[in-house]
Amino acid sequence: MPISLALDERTLYEKLAAMELLWADLARNPGGAESPDWHESIASERRELANGGMSKFTDWDAAKAEIRGNLK
């Protein structure tokens, strides 16, 4: 069943809000989709970087606030 959202009529804020709703819904059931084969090697690489102290992390709420601030 195709879904029409008339995206060309939506503001950037409305589009981002819709994405947030979709991601929140998908996150409620994380086992609903299988990861692609290449994902494990990327995840392993990133774990090694994190464990070696070579990665920088930002709190998710702070990251979203920063992104939203950049869009204004």
mmCIF file of the N, C-alpha and C atoms, coordinates in Angstrom:
data_MODEL
# 
_entry.id   MODEL 
# 
loop_
_atom_site.group_PDB 
_atom_site.id 
_atom_site.type_symbol 
_atom_site.label_atom_id 
_atom_site.label_alt_id 
_atom_site.label_comp_id 
_atom_site.label_asym_id 
_atom_site.label_entity_id 
_atom_site.label_seq_id 
_atom_site.pdbx_PDB_ins_code 
_atom_site.Cartn_x 
_atom_site.Cartn_y 
_atom_site.Cartn_z 
_atom_site.occupancy 
_atom_site.B_iso_or_equiv 
_atom_site.pdbx_formal_charge 
_atom_site.auth_seq_id 
_atom_site.auth_comp_id 
_atom_site.auth_asym_id 
_atom_site.auth_atom_id 
_atom_site.pdbx_PDB_model_num 
ATOM 1   N N  . MET A 1 1  ? 0.841  -1.177 0.000  1.00 0.00 ? 1  MET A N  1 
ATOM 2   C CA . MET A 1 1  ? 0.000  0.000  0.000  1.00 0.00 ? 1  MET A CA 1 
ATOM 3   C C  . MET A 1 1  ? 0.882  1.235  0.000  1.00 0.00 ? 1  MET A C  1 
ATOM 4   N N  . PRO A 1 2  ? 0.889  2.007  -1.073 1.00 0.00 ? 2  PRO A N  1 
ATOM 5   C CA . PRO A 1 2  ? 1.713  3.214  -1.129 1.00 0.00 ? 2  PRO A CA 1 
ATOM 6   C C  . PRO A 1 2  ? 1.189  4.282  -0.168 1.00 0.00 ? 2  PRO A C  1 
ATOM 7   N N  . ILE A 1 3  ? 2.121  5.014  0.392  1.00 0.00 ? 3  ILE A N  1 
ATOM 8   C CA . ILE A 1 3  ? 1.775  6.102  1.309  1.00 0.00 ? 3  ILE A CA 1 
ATOM 9   C C  . ILE A 1 3  ? 2.227  7.402  0.667  1.00 0.00 ? 3  ILE A C  1 
ATOM 10  N N  . SER A 1 4  ? 1.324  8.358  0.584  1.00 0.00 ? 4  SER A N  1 
ATOM 11  C CA . SER A 1 4  ? 1.657  9.653  0.010  1.00 0.00 ? 4  SER A CA 1 
ATOM 12  C C  . SER A 1 4  ? 1.700  10.694 1.119  1.00 0.00 ? 4  SER A C  1 
ATOM 13  N N  . LEU A 1 5  ? 2.830  11.393 1.230  1.00 0.00 ? 5  LEU A N  1 
ATOM 14  C CA . LEU A 1 5  ? 2.997  12.394 2.269  1.00 0.00 ? 5  LEU A CA 1 
ATOM 15  C C  . LEU A 1 5  ? 3.090  13.811 1.719  1.00 0.00 ? 5  LEU A C  1 
ATOM 16  N N  . ALA A 1 6  ? 2.996  13.985 0.429  1.00 0.00 ? 6  ALA A N  1 
ATOM 17  C CA . ALA A 1 6  ? 3.123  15.303 -0.200 1.00 0.00 ? 6  ALA A CA 1 
ATOM 18  C C  . ALA A 1 6  ? 4.331  16.041 0.368  1.00 0.00 ? 6  ALA A C  1 
ATOM 19  N N  . LEU A 1 7  ? 5.492  15.402 0.282  1.00 0.00 ? 7  LEU A N  1 
ATOM 20  C CA . LEU A 1 7  ? 6.702  15.957 0.887  1.00 0.00 ? 7  LEU A CA 1 
ATOM 21  C C  . LEU A 1 7  ? 7.079  17.324 0.341  1.00 0.00 ? 7  LEU A C  1 
ATOM 22  N N  . ASP A 1 8  ? 6.758  17.573 -0.907 1.00 0.00 ? 8  ASP A N  1 
ATOM 23  C CA . ASP A 1 8  ? 7.092  18.878 -1.481 1.00 0.00 ? 8  ASP A CA 1 
ATOM 24  C C  . ASP A 1 8  ? 6.297  20.013 -0.839 1.00 0.00 ? 8  ASP A C  1 
ATOM 25  N N  . GLU A 1 9  ? 5.245  19.671 -0.116 1.00 0.00 ? 9  GLU A N  1 
ATOM 26  C CA . GLU A 1 9  ? 4.435  20.674 0.574  1.00 0.00 ? 9  GLU A CA 1 
ATOM 27  C C  . GLU A 1 9  ? 4.804  20.807 2.049  1.00 0.00 ? 9  GLU A C  1 
ATOM 28  N N  . ARG A 1 10 ? 5.743  20.011 2.525  1.00 0.00 ? 10 ARG A N  1 
ATOM 29  C CA . ARG A 1 10 ? 6.125  20.001 3.934  1.00 0.00 ? 10 ARG A CA 1 
ATOM 30  C C  . ARG A 1 10 ? 7.370  20.850 4.176  1.00 0.00 ? 10 ARG A C  1 
ATOM 31  N N  . THR A 1 11 ? 7.423  21.459 5.357  1.00 0.00 ? 11 THR A N  1 
ATOM 32  C CA . THR A 1 11 ? 8.616  22.215 5.739  1.00 0.00 ? 11 THR A CA 1 
ATOM 33  C C  . THR A 1 11 ? 9.701  21.244 6.188  1.00 0.00 ? 11 THR A C  1 
ATOM 34  N N  . LEU A 1 12 ? 10.900 21.742 6.279  1.00 0.00 ? 12 LEU A N  1 
ATOM 35  C CA . LEU A 1 12 ? 12.006 20.912 6.754  1.00 0.00 ? 12 LEU A CA 1 
ATOM 36  C C  . LEU A 1 12 ? 11.698 20.401 8.149  1.00 0.00 ? 12 LEU A C  1 
ATOM 37  N N  . TYR A 1 13 ? 11.164 21.264 9.013  1.00 0.00 ? 13 TYR A N  1 
ATOM 38  C CA . TYR A 1 13 ? 10.826 20.854 10.376 1.00 0.00 ? 13 TYR A CA 1 
ATOM 39  C C  . TYR A 1 13 ? 9.809  19.713 10.364 1.00 0.00 ? 13 TYR A C  1 
ATOM 40  N N  . GLU A 1 14 ? 8.792  19.809 9.522  1.00 0.00 ? 14 GLU A N  1 
ATOM 41  C CA . GLU A 1 14 ? 7.771  18.760 9.443  1.00 0.00 ? 14 GLU A CA 1 
ATOM 42  C C  . GLU A 1 14 ? 8.371  17.445 8.956  1.00 0.00 ? 14 GLU A C  1 
ATOM 43  N N  . LYS A 1 15 ? 9.282  17.531 7.994  1.00 0.00 ? 15 LYS A N  1 
ATOM 44  C CA . LYS A 1 15 ? 9.933  16.320 7.479  1.00 0.00 ? 15 LYS A CA 1 
ATOM 45  C C  . LYS A 1 15 ? 10.781 15.667 8.559  1.00 0.00 ? 15 LYS A C  1 
ATOM 46  N N  . LEU A 1 16 ? 11.543 16.477 9.306  1.00 0.00 ? 16 LEU A N  1 
ATOM 47  C CA . LEU A 1 16 ? 12.375 15.923 10.378 1.00 0.00 ? 16 LEU A CA 1 
ATOM 48  C C  . LEU A 1 16 ? 11.517 15.343 11.494 1.00 0.00 ? 16 LEU A C  1 
ATOM 49  N N  . ALA A 1 17 ? 10.413 15.997 11.815 1.00 0.00 ? 17 ALA A N  1 
ATOM 50  C CA . ALA A 1 17 ? 9.511  15.488 12.845 1.00 0.00 ? 17 ALA A CA 1 
ATOM 51  C C  . ALA A 1 17 ? 8.930  14.135 12.421 1.00 0.00 ? 17 ALA A C  1 
ATOM 52  N N  . ALA A 1 18 ? 8.600  14.000 11.151 1.00 0.00 ? 18 ALA A N  1 
ATOM 53  C CA . ALA A 1 18 ? 8.081  12.725 10.643 1.00 0.00 ? 18 ALA A CA 1 
ATOM 54  C C  . ALA A 1 18 ? 9.138  11.632 10.750 1.00 0.00 ? 18 ALA A C  1 
ATOM 55  N N  . MET A 1 19 ? 10.392 11.985 10.424 1.00 0.00 ? 19 MET A N  1 
ATOM 56  C CA . MET A 1 19 ? 11.485 11.014 10.546 1.00 0.00 ? 19 MET A CA 1 
ATOM 57  C C  . MET A 1 19 ? 11.665 10.575 11.994 1.00 0.00 ? 19 MET A C  1 
ATOM 58  N N  . GLU A 1 20 ? 11.590 11.518 12.919 1.00 0.00 ? 20 GLU A N  1 
ATOM 59  C CA . GLU A 1 20 ? 11.710 11.197 14.347 1.00 0.00 ? 20 GLU A CA 1 
ATOM 60  C C  . GLU A 1 20 ? 10.631 10.206 14.764 1.00 0.00 ? 20 GLU A C  1 
ATOM 61  N N  . LEU A 1 21 ? 9.398  10.438 14.311 1.00 0.00 ? 21 LEU A N  1 
ATOM 62  C CA . LEU A 1 21 ? 8.298  9.525  14.642 1.00 0.00 ? 21 LEU A CA 1 
ATOM 63  C C  . LEU A 1 21 ? 8.542  8.130  14.073 1.00 0.00 ? 21 LEU A C  1 
ATOM 64  N N  . LEU A 1 22 ? 9.014  8.072  12.828 1.00 0.00 ? 22 LEU A N  1 
ATOM 65  C CA . LEU A 1 22 ? 9.298  6.774  12.209 1.00 0.00 ? 22 LEU A CA 1 
ATOM 66  C C  . LEU A 1 22 ? 10.399 6.032  12.952 1.00 0.00 ? 22 LEU A C  1 
ATOM 67  N N  . TRP A 1 23 ? 11.502 6.721  13.272 1.00 0.00 ? 23 TRP A N  1 
ATOM 68  C CA . TRP A 1 23 ? 12.606 6.079  13.980 1.00 0.00 ? 23 TRP A CA 1 
ATOM 69  C C  . TRP A 1 23 ? 12.177 5.619  15.364 1.00 0.00 ? 23 TRP A C  1 
ATOM 70  N N  . ALA A 1 24 ? 11.396 6.427  16.067 1.00 0.00 ? 24 ALA A N  1 
ATOM 71  C CA . ALA A 1 24 ? 10.918 6.044  17.400 1.00 0.00 ? 24 ALA A CA 1 
ATOM 72  C C  . ALA A 1 24 ? 10.061 4.787  17.300 1.00 0.00 ? 24 ALA A C  1 
ATOM 73  N N  . ASP A 1 25 ? 9.214  4.715  16.286 1.00 0.00 ? 25 ASP A N  1 
ATOM 74  C CA . ASP A 1 25 ? 8.375  3.535  16.100 1.00 0.00 ? 25 ASP A CA 1 
ATOM 75  C C  . ASP A 1 25 ? 9.221  2.308  15.779 1.00 0.00 ? 25 ASP A C  1 
ATOM 76  N N  . LEU A 1 26 ? 10.189 2.453  14.883 1.00 0.00 ? 26 LEU A N  1 
ATOM 77  C CA . LEU A 1 26 ? 11.060 1.339  14.525 1.00 0.00 ? 26 LEU A CA 1 
ATOM 78  C C  . LEU A 1 26 ? 11.897 0.877  15.722 1.00 0.00 ? 26 LEU A C  1 
ATOM 79  N N  . ALA A 1 27 ? 12.324 1.812  16.555 1.00 0.00 ? 27 ALA A N  1 
ATOM 80  C CA . ALA A 1 27 ? 13.171 1.486  17.704 1.00 0.00 ? 27 ALA A CA 1 
ATOM 81  C C  . ALA A 1 27 ? 12.410 0.685  18.759 1.00 0.00 ? 27 ALA A C  1 
ATOM 82  N N  . ARG A 1 28 ? 11.101 0.777  18.783 1.00 0.00 ? 28 ARG A N  1 
ATOM 83  C CA . ARG A 1 28 ? 10.313 0.009  19.753 1.00 0.00 ? 28 ARG A CA 1 
ATOM 84  C C  . ARG A 1 28 ? 10.382 -1.488 19.485 1.00 0.00 ? 28 ARG A C  1 
ATOM 85  N N  . ASN A 1 29 ? 10.769 -1.874 18.276 1.00 0.00 ? 29 ASN A N  1 
ATOM 86  C CA . ASN A 1 29 ? 10.875 -3.284 17.916 1.00 0.00 ? 29 ASN A CA 1 
ATOM 87  C C  . ASN A 1 29 ? 12.191 -3.518 17.172 1.00 0.00 ? 29 ASN A C  1 
ATOM 88  N N  . PRO A 1 30 ? 13.325 -3.412 17.894 1.00 0.00 ? 30 PRO A N  1 
ATOM 89  C CA . PRO A 1 30 ? 14.623 -3.503 17.216 1.00 0.00 ? 30 PRO A CA 1 
ATOM 90  C C  . PRO A 1 30 ? 14.903 -4.865 16.586 1.00 0.00 ? 30 PRO A C  1 
ATOM 91  N N  . GLY A 1 31 ? 14.234 -5.906 17.001 1.00 0.00 ? 31 GLY A N  1 
ATOM 92  C CA . GLY A 1 31 ? 14.462 -7.227 16.423 1.00 0.00 ? 31 GLY A CA 1 
ATOM 93  C C  . GLY A 1 31 ? 13.670 -7.458 15.154 1.00 0.00 ? 31 GLY A C  1 
ATOM 94  N N  . GLY A 1 32 ? 12.953 -6.450 14.701 1.00 0.00 ? 32 GLY A N  1 
ATOM 95  C CA . GLY A 1 32 ? 12.094 -6.601 13.541 1.00 0.00 ? 32 GLY A CA 1 
ATOM 96  C C  . GLY A 1 32 ? 12.813 -6.699 12.212 1.00 0.00 ? 32 GLY A C  1 
ATOM 97  N N  . ALA A 1 33 ? 14.073 -6.330 12.162 1.00 0.00 ? 33 ALA A N  1 
ATOM 98  C CA . ALA A 1 33 ? 14.816 -6.382 10.898 1.00 0.00 ? 33 ALA A CA 1 
ATOM 99  C C  . ALA A 1 33 ? 16.218 -6.927 11.162 1.00 0.00 ? 33 ALA A C  1 
ATOM 100 N N  . GLU A 1 34 ? 16.716 -7.694 10.226 1.00 0.00 ? 34 GLU A N  1 
ATOM 101 C CA . GLU A 1 34 ? 18.066 -8.233 10.365 1.00 0.00 ? 34 GLU A CA 1 
ATOM 102 C C  . GLU A 1 34 ? 19.074 -7.252 9.785  1.00 0.00 ? 34 GLU A C  1 
ATOM 103 N N  . SER A 1 35 ? 20.234 -7.186 10.431 1.00 0.00 ? 35 SER A N  1 
ATOM 104 C CA . SER A 1 35 ? 21.313 -6.330 9.931  1.00 0.00 ? 35 SER A CA 1 
ATOM 105 C C  . SER A 1 35 ? 21.921 -6.953 8.683  1.00 0.00 ? 35 SER A C  1 
ATOM 106 N N  . PRO A 1 36 ? 22.379 -6.110 7.756  1.00 0.00 ? 36 PRO A N  1 
ATOM 107 C CA . PRO A 1 36 ? 23.056 -6.662 6.575  1.00 0.00 ? 36 PRO A CA 1 
ATOM 108 C C  . PRO A 1 36 ? 24.395 -7.279 6.973  1.00 0.00 ? 36 PRO A C  1 
ATOM 109 N N  . ASP A 1 37 ? 24.914 -8.156 6.145  1.00 0.00 ? 37 ASP A N  1 
ATOM 110 C CA . ASP A 1 37 ? 26.155 -8.878 6.447  1.00 0.00 ? 37 ASP A CA 1 
ATOM 111 C C  . ASP A 1 37 ? 27.328 -7.952 6.746  1.00 0.00 ? 37 ASP A C  1 
ATOM 112 N N  . TRP A 1 38 ? 27.439 -6.853 6.004  1.00 0.00 ? 38 TRP A N  1 
ATOM 113 C CA . TRP A 1 38 ? 28.582 -5.956 6.179  1.00 0.00 ? 38 TRP A CA 1 
ATOM 114 C C  . TRP A 1 38 ? 28.539 -5.226 7.511  1.00 0.00 ? 38 TRP A C  1 
ATOM 115 N N  . HIS A 1 39 ? 27.402 -5.205 8.179  1.00 0.00 ? 39 HIS A N  1 
ATOM 116 C CA . HIS A 1 39 ? 27.245 -4.412 9.400  1.00 0.00 ? 39 HIS A CA 1 
ATOM 117 C C  . HIS A 1 39 ? 28.160 -4.889 10.533 1.00 0.00 ? 39 HIS A C  1 
ATOM 118 N N  . GLU A 1 40 ? 28.345 -6.205 10.671 1.00 0.00 ? 40 GLU A N  1 
ATOM 119 C CA . GLU A 1 40 ? 29.167 -6.720 11.778 1.00 0.00 ? 40 GLU A CA 1 
ATOM 120 C C  . GLU A 1 40 ? 30.608 -6.235 11.677 1.00 0.00 ? 40 GLU A C  1 
ATOM 121 N N  . SER A 1 41 ? 31.170 -6.192 10.478 1.00 0.00 ? 41 SER A N  1 
ATOM 122 C CA . SER A 1 41 ? 32.555 -5.733 10.353 1.00 0.00 ? 41 SER A CA 1 
ATOM 123 C C  . SER A 1 41 ? 32.682 -4.249 10.695 1.00 0.00 ? 41 SER A C  1 
ATOM 124 N N  . ILE A 1 42 ? 31.724 -3.441 10.297 1.00 0.00 ? 42 ILE A N  1 
ATOM 125 C CA . ILE A 1 42 ? 31.730 -2.012 10.630 1.00 0.00 ? 42 ILE A CA 1 
ATOM 126 C C  . ILE A 1 42 ? 31.556 -1.826 12.132 1.00 0.00 ? 42 ILE A C  1 
ATOM 127 N N  . ALA A 1 43 ? 30.613 -2.564 12.720 1.00 0.00 ? 43 ALA A N  1 
ATOM 128 C CA . ALA A 1 43 ? 30.367 -2.458 14.164 1.00 0.00 ? 43 ALA A CA 1 
ATOM 129 C C  . ALA A 1 43 ? 31.608 -2.886 14.947 1.00 0.00 ? 43 ALA A C  1 
ATOM 130 N N  . SER A 1 44 ? 32.260 -3.938 14.513 1.00 0.00 ? 44 SER A N  1 
ATOM 131 C CA . SER A 1 44 ? 33.475 -4.423 15.173 1.00 0.00 ? 44 SER A CA 1 
ATOM 132 C C  . SER A 1 44 ? 34.583 -3.375 15.111 1.00 0.00 ? 44 SER A C  1 
ATOM 133 N N  . GLU A 1 45 ? 34.754 -2.776 13.942 1.00 0.00 ? 45 GLU A N  1 
ATOM 134 C CA . GLU A 1 45 ? 35.742 -1.716 13.762 1.00 0.00 ? 45 GLU A CA 1 
ATOM 135 C C  . GLU A 1 45 ? 35.488 -0.552 14.724 1.00 0.00 ? 45 GLU A C  1 
ATOM 136 N N  . ARG A 1 46 ? 34.255 -0.156 14.821 1.00 0.00 ? 46 ARG A N  1 
ATOM 137 C CA . ARG A 1 46 ? 33.890 0.979  15.678 1.00 0.00 ? 46 ARG A CA 1 
ATOM 138 C C  . ARG A 1 46 ? 34.030 0.635  17.156 1.00 0.00 ? 46 ARG A C  1 
ATOM 139 N N  . ARG A 1 47 ? 33.729 -0.619 17.528 1.00 0.00 ? 47 ARG A N  1 
ATOM 140 C CA . ARG A 1 47 ? 33.948 -1.039 18.916 1.00 0.00 ? 47 ARG A CA 1 
ATOM 141 C C  . ARG A 1 47 ? 35.425 -0.943 19.271 1.00 0.00 ? 47 ARG A C  1 
ATOM 142 N N  . GLU A 1 48 ? 36.297 -1.385 18.353 1.00 0.00 ? 48 GLU A N  1 
ATOM 143 C CA . GLU A 1 48 ? 37.741 -1.312 18.591 1.00 0.00 ? 48 GLU A CA 1 
ATOM 144 C C  . GLU A 1 48 ? 38.189 0.135  18.777 1.00 0.00 ? 48 GLU A C  1 
ATOM 145 N N  . LEU A 1 49 ? 37.692 1.036  17.946 1.00 0.00 ? 49 LEU A N  1 
ATOM 146 C CA . LEU A 1 49 ? 38.031 2.451  18.080 1.00 0.00 ? 49 LEU A CA 1 
ATOM 147 C C  . LEU A 1 49 ? 37.556 3.002  19.423 1.00 0.00 ? 49 LEU A C  1 
ATOM 148 N N  . ALA A 1 50 ? 36.349 2.627  19.815 1.00 0.00 ? 50 ALA A N  1 
ATOM 149 C CA . ALA A 1 50 ? 35.798 3.099  21.086 1.00 0.00 ? 50 ALA A CA 1 
ATOM 150 C C  . ALA A 1 50 ? 36.594 2.538  22.258 1.00 0.00 ? 50 ALA A C  1 
ATOM 151 N N  . ASN A 1 51 ? 36.892 1.262  22.209 1.00 0.00 ? 51 ASN A N  1 
ATOM 152 C CA . ASN A 1 51 ? 37.649 0.641  23.299 1.00 0.00 ? 51 ASN A CA 1 
ATOM 153 C C  . ASN A 1 51 ? 39.065 1.192  23.393 1.00 0.00 ? 51 ASN A C  1 
ATOM 154 N N  . GLY A 1 52 ? 39.617 1.644  22.281 1.00 0.00 ? 52 GLY A N  1 
ATOM 155 C CA . GLY A 1 52 ? 40.955 2.222  22.262 1.00 0.00 ? 52 GLY A CA 1 
ATOM 156 C C  . GLY A 1 52 ? 40.966 3.707  22.573 1.00 0.00 ? 52 GLY A C  1 
ATOM 157 N N  . GLY A 1 53 ? 39.802 4.266  22.887 1.00 0.00 ? 53 GLY A N  1 
ATOM 158 C CA . GLY A 1 53 ? 39.714 5.688  23.215 1.00 0.00 ? 53 GLY A CA 1 
ATOM 159 C C  . GLY A 1 53 ? 39.899 6.605  22.019 1.00 0.00 ? 53 GLY A C  1 
ATOM 160 N N  . MET A 1 54 ? 39.672 6.081  20.825 1.00 0.00 ? 54 MET A N  1 
ATOM 161 C CA . MET A 1 54 ? 39.901 6.855  19.611 1.00 0.00 ? 54 MET A CA 1 
ATOM 162 C C  . MET A 1 54 ? 38.605 7.395  19.006 1.00 0.00 ? 54 MET A C  1 
ATOM 163 N N  . SER A 1 55 ? 37.499 7.287  19.739 1.00 0.00 ? 55 SER A N  1 
ATOM 164 C CA . SER A 1 55 ? 36.211 7.778  19.260 1.00 0.00 ? 55 SER A CA 1 
ATOM 165 C C  . SER A 1 55 ? 35.686 8.844  20.197 1.00 0.00 ? 55 SER A C  1 
ATOM 166 N N  . LYS A 1 56 ? 34.952 9.780  19.643 1.00 0.00 ? 56 LYS A N  1 
ATOM 167 C CA . LYS A 1 56 ? 34.316 10.827 20.437 1.00 0.00 ? 56 LYS A CA 1 
ATOM 168 C C  . LYS A 1 56 ? 32.811 10.577 20.430 1.00 0.00 ? 56 LYS A C  1 
ATOM 169 N N  . PHE A 1 57 ? 32.201 10.644 21.598 1.00 0.00 ? 57 PHE A N  1 
ATOM 170 C CA . PHE A 1 57 ? 30.771 10.384 21.710 1.00 0.00 ? 57 PHE A CA 1 
ATOM 171 C C  . PHE A 1 57 ? 30.060 11.621 22.194 1.00 0.00 ? 57 PHE A C  1 
ATOM 172 N N  . THR A 1 58 ? 28.833 11.794 21.725 1.00 0.00 ? 58 THR A N  1 
ATOM 173 C CA . THR A 1 58 ? 27.980 12.898 22.145 1.00 0.00 ? 58 THR A CA 1 
ATOM 174 C C  . THR A 1 58 ? 26.651 12.314 22.588 1.00 0.00 ? 58 THR A C  1 
ATOM 175 N N  . ASP A 1 59 ? 26.118 12.827 23.687 1.00 0.00 ? 59 ASP A N  1 
ATOM 176 C CA . ASP A 1 59 ? 24.797 12.425 24.147 1.00 0.00 ? 59 ASP A CA 1 
ATOM 177 C C  . ASP A 1 59 ? 23.796 12.660 23.017 1.00 0.00 ? 59 ASP A C  1 
ATOM 178 N N  . TRP A 1 60 ? 22.879 11.708 22.795 1.00 0.00 ? 60 TRP A N  1 
ATOM 179 C CA . TRP A 1 60 ? 21.954 11.783 21.674 1.00 0.00 ? 60 TRP A CA 1 
ATOM 180 C C  . TRP A 1 60 ? 21.095 13.041 21.724 1.00 0.00 ? 60 TRP A C  1 
ATOM 181 N N  . ASP A 1 61 ? 20.585 13.400 22.903 1.00 0.00 ? 61 ASP A N  1 
ATOM 182 C CA . ASP A 1 61 ? 19.763 14.609 23.001 1.00 0.00 ? 61 ASP A CA 1 
ATOM 183 C C  . ASP A 1 61 ? 20.580 15.854 22.669 1.00 0.00 ? 61 ASP A C  1 
ATOM 184 N N  . ALA A 1 62 ? 21.845 15.891 23.112 1.00 0.00 ? 62 ALA A N  1 
ATOM 185 C CA . ALA A 1 62 ? 22.714 17.029 22.802 1.00 0.00 ? 62 ALA A CA 1 
ATOM 186 C C  . ALA A 1 62 ? 23.016 17.081 21.306 1.00 0.00 ? 62 ALA A C  1 
ATOM 187 N N  . ALA A 1 63 ? 23.222 15.912 20.700 1.00 0.00 ? 63 ALA A N  1 
ATOM 188 C CA . ALA A 1 63 ? 23.496 15.863 19.258 1.00 0.00 ? 63 ALA A CA 1 
ATOM 189 C C  . ALA A 1 63 ? 22.302 16.363 18.459 1.00 0.00 ? 63 ALA A C  1 
ATOM 190 N N  . LYS A 1 64 ? 21.094 15.936 18.845 1.00 0.00 ? 64 LYS A N  1 
ATOM 191 C CA . LYS A 1 64 ? 19.894 16.400 18.133 1.00 0.00 ? 64 LYS A CA 1 
ATOM 192 C C  . LYS A 1 64 ? 19.722 17.908 18.292 1.00 0.00 ? 64 LYS A C  1 
ATOM 193 N N  . ALA A 1 65 ? 19.983 18.424 19.496 1.00 0.00 ? 65 ALA A N  1 
ATOM 194 C CA . ALA A 1 65 ? 19.861 19.865 19.722 1.00 0.00 ? 65 ALA A CA 1 
ATOM 195 C C  . ALA A 1 65 ? 20.866 20.627 18.856 1.00 0.00 ? 65 ALA A C  1 
ATOM 196 N N  . GLU A 1 66 ? 22.078 20.100 18.747 1.00 0.00 ? 66 GLU A N  1 
ATOM 197 C CA . GLU A 1 66 ? 23.095 20.748 17.915 1.00 0.00 ? 66 GLU A CA 1 
ATOM 198 C C  . GLU A 1 66 ? 22.684 20.747 16.444 1.00 0.00 ? 66 GLU A C  1 
ATOM 199 N N  . ILE A 1 67 ? 22.172 19.624 15.986 1.00 0.00 ? 67 ILE A N  1 
ATOM 200 C CA . ILE A 1 67 ? 21.724 19.527 14.583 1.00 0.00 ? 67 ILE A CA 1 
ATOM 201 C C  . ILE A 1 67 ? 20.582 20.503 14.338 1.00 0.00 ? 67 ILE A C  1 
ATOM 202 N N  . ARG A 1 68 ? 19.624 20.546 15.247 1.00 0.00 ? 68 ARG A N  1 
ATOM 203 C CA . ARG A 1 68 ? 18.498 21.466 15.082 1.00 0.00 ? 68 ARG A CA 1 
ATOM 204 C C  . ARG A 1 68 ? 18.977 22.915 15.088 1.00 0.00 ? 68 ARG A C  1 
ATOM 205 N N  . GLY A 1 69 ? 19.963 23.221 15.934 1.00 0.00 ? 69 GLY A N  1 
ATOM 206 C CA . GLY A 1 69 ? 20.512 24.570 15.971 1.00 0.00 ? 69 GLY A CA 1 
ATOM 207 C C  . GLY A 1 69 ? 21.185 24.950 14.659 1.00 0.00 ? 69 GLY A C  1 
ATOM 208 N N  . ASN A 1 70 ? 21.824 23.985 14.023 1.00 0.00 ? 70 ASN A N  1 
ATOM 209 C CA . ASN A 1 70 ? 22.489 24.223 12.740 1.00 0.00 ? 70 ASN A CA 1 
ATOM 210 C C  . ASN A 1 70 ? 21.493 24.440 11.610 1.00 0.00 ? 70 ASN A C  1 
ATOM 211 N N  . LEU A 1 71 ? 20.264 23.971 11.775 1.00 0.00 ? 71 LEU A N  1 
ATOM 212 C CA . LEU A 1 71 ? 19.260 24.097 10.735 1.00 0.00 ? 71 LEU A CA 1 
ATOM 213 C C  . LEU A 1 71 ? 18.530 25.423 10.751 1.00 0.00 ? 71 LEU A C  1 
ATOM 214 N N  . LYS A 1 72 ? 18.672 26.152 11.843 1.00 0.00 ? 72 LYS A N  1 
ATOM 215 C CA . LYS A 1 72 ? 17.953 27.439 11.975 1.00 0.00 ? 72 LYS A CA 1 
ATOM 216 C C  . LYS A 1 72 ? 18.632 28.532 11.209 1.00 0.00 ? 72 LYS A C  1 
# 
